[in-house]
Amino acid sequence: MSSVDLSVSIGSLKLKNPVLLASGTVGYGNEISEFLDLNKIGGIVTKSISLKPRKGNPPQRIVETASGMLNAIGLANVGVDEFLNTKIPFLKNYDTNLICNIAASSVEEYVECTRILTSEDAIDAFEINVSCPNVKDGGLEFGNNINTVGKITSAVKGVTQKPIIIKLSPNVSRISDFAKIVKQEGGDAVSAINTLVGTAFNIRTRKPKIFNVTGGLSGPAIKPVALAKVLEIKRNCDIPIIGIGGIMNWEDAAEFMIAGAAAFQLGTVNFIQPNAAELIINGLSEYCNEMNINKISELTGSFII
Ligand SMILES: Cc1cc2nc3c(=O)[nH]c(=O)nc-3n(C[C@H](O)[C@H](O)[C@H](O)COP(=O)(O)O)c2cc1C
């Protein structure tokens, strides 16, 4: 039996362990609950929610690539009202933290979504998606603009007492500058990274393999990039970091924590091994025992360079 303290803090948000499920890869938790005991994980990040329902992009929306996948879902979601009426009741059955991810096409829409959702007790924190590469309105238009990221951070902070996590784009030259503005404007944490812009062609038809032409690359292919972004933020800005990008097993997760992540999210792996979260919790616990680490939070930023 493990004696390791697996709990971690992201600002004022306390998690029983650092394992979170990444936005867009487990819907609203219901599909994965057949394979994974959601009570055991640190938390779930919901699919991005927008004020009104969105259909997303036409198919083809997903394509496999070497060590990863490209997706251009385009933020298909049920919208705030249906989320509150039909998804929250299911999520309330579980003893885990709920982080609600919000996407929007304007600063006002981010604020309105946050304002409506903040009164729902089941929601513990918000992750603000300013970095979706697959939509024309919003998405990278925001995530690439440091002033807009600052504006969104302070605007949503103005309507909620709950922790605000800004999900950063890797498609920028200095991600740590974005983390700095988030901190300056009162944001509680950053998550890094969202997907990298990529594309793929069918060489017979010469057409893009995805309808949207470009998509977001995720999976093991992006892990070294994501790790470098986490490290860059850790070295330049004192803000809690949630690491994301290509984590497939507990060894990958440990690497993210060593590079600076206080917690981490699992994305693409959920499609391949839906119980990965449980295996990762067990693996990290054994690793800490073996390394004489009493509190897993000691791992965060423990790199020796
Ligand atoms: C099919 C799919 C849908 C996604 N949808 C969202 C989304 O709605 N909102 C968001 O912030 N990130 C979304 N993401 C990005 C993931 O949350 C995560 O940042 C990214 O996949 C990198 O992690 P991974 O390599 O572990 O998958 C999506 C990723 C995938 C693969």
The ligand as an SDF file (V2000), in Angstrom:
LIG
                    3D

 31 33  0  0  0  0  0  0  0  0999 V2000
  -10.1490   15.0220  -30.6730 C   0  0  0  0  0  0  0  0  0  0  0  0
   -9.6120   16.1480  -29.8360 C   0  0  0  0  0  0  0  0  0  0  0  0
  -10.4730   17.1760  -29.4380 C   0  0  0  0  0  0  0  0  0  0  0  0
   -9.9950   18.2390  -28.6610 C   0  0  0  0  0  0  0  0  0  0  0  0
  -10.8570   19.2160  -28.2730 N   0  0  0  0  0  0  0  0  0  0  0  0
  -10.4200   20.2170  -27.4550 C   0  0  0  0  0  0  0  0  0  0  0  0
  -11.3240   21.1960  -26.9510 C   0  0  0  0  0  0  0  0  0  0  0  0
  -12.5360   21.1770  -27.2040 O   0  0  0  0  0  0  0  0  0  0  0  0
  -10.8210   22.1790  -26.1650 N   0  0  0  0  0  0  0  0  0  0  0  0
   -9.4970   22.2500  -25.8200 C   0  0  0  0  0  0  0  0  0  0  0  0
   -9.0960   23.1570  -25.0640 O   0  0  0  0  0  0  0  0  0  0  0  0
   -8.6200   21.3110  -26.2580 N   0  0  0  0  0  0  0  0  0  0  0  0
   -9.0550   20.3050  -27.0600 C   0  0  0  0  0  0  0  0  0  0  0  0
   -8.1610   19.3430  -27.4990 N   0  0  0  0  0  0  0  0  0  0  0  0
   -6.7380   19.4410  -27.1250 C   0  0  0  0  0  0  0  0  0  0  0  0
   -6.3940   18.5480  -25.9360 C   0  0  0  0  0  0  0  0  0  0  0  0
   -7.1120   18.9230  -24.7800 O   0  0  0  0  0  0  0  0  0  0  0  0
   -4.8790   18.5590  -25.6410 C   0  0  0  0  0  0  0  0  0  0  0  0
   -4.4750   19.8790  -25.3380 O   0  0  0  0  0  0  0  0  0  0  0  0
   -4.0610   18.0590  -26.8240 C   0  0  0  0  0  0  0  0  0  0  0  0
   -4.6910   16.9660  -27.4460 O   0  0  0  0  0  0  0  0  0  0  0  0
   -2.6240   17.6560  -26.4370 C   0  0  0  0  0  0  0  0  0  0  0  0
   -2.6270   16.5810  -25.5260 O   0  0  0  0  0  0  0  0  0  0  0  0
   -2.4050   15.0450  -25.9840 P   0  0  0  0  0  0  0  0  0  0  0  0
   -1.1990   15.0110  -26.8440 O   0  0  0  0  0  0  0  0  0  0  0  0
   -2.2650   14.2810  -24.6990 O   0  0  0  0  0  0  0  0  0  0  0  0
   -3.6330   14.6430  -26.7400 O   0  0  0  0  0  0  0  0  0  0  0  0
   -8.6250   18.2730  -28.2800 C   0  0  0  0  0  0  0  0  0  0  0  0
   -7.7670   17.2390  -28.6760 C   0  0  0  0  0  0  0  0  0  0  0  0
   -8.2360   16.1870  -29.4400 C   0  0  0  0  0  0  0  0  0  0  0  0
   -7.2960   15.0890  -29.8380 C   0  0  0  0  0  0  0  0  0  0  0  0
  1  2  1  0
  2  3  1  0
  2 30  2  0
  3  4  2  0
  4  5  1  0
  4 28  1  0
  5  6  2  0
  6  7  1  0
  6 13  1  0
  7  8  2  0
  7  9  1  0
  9 10  1  0
 10 11  2  0
 10 12  1  0
 12 13  2  0
 13 14  1  0
 14 15  1  0
 14 28  1  0
 15 16  1  0
 16 17  1  0
 16 18  1  0
 18 19  1  0
 18 20  1  0
 20 21  1  0
 20 22  1  0
 22 23  1  0
 23 24  1  0
 24 25  2  0
 24 26  1  0
 24 27  1  0
 28 29  2  0
 29 30  1  0
 30 31  1  0
M  END
$$$$
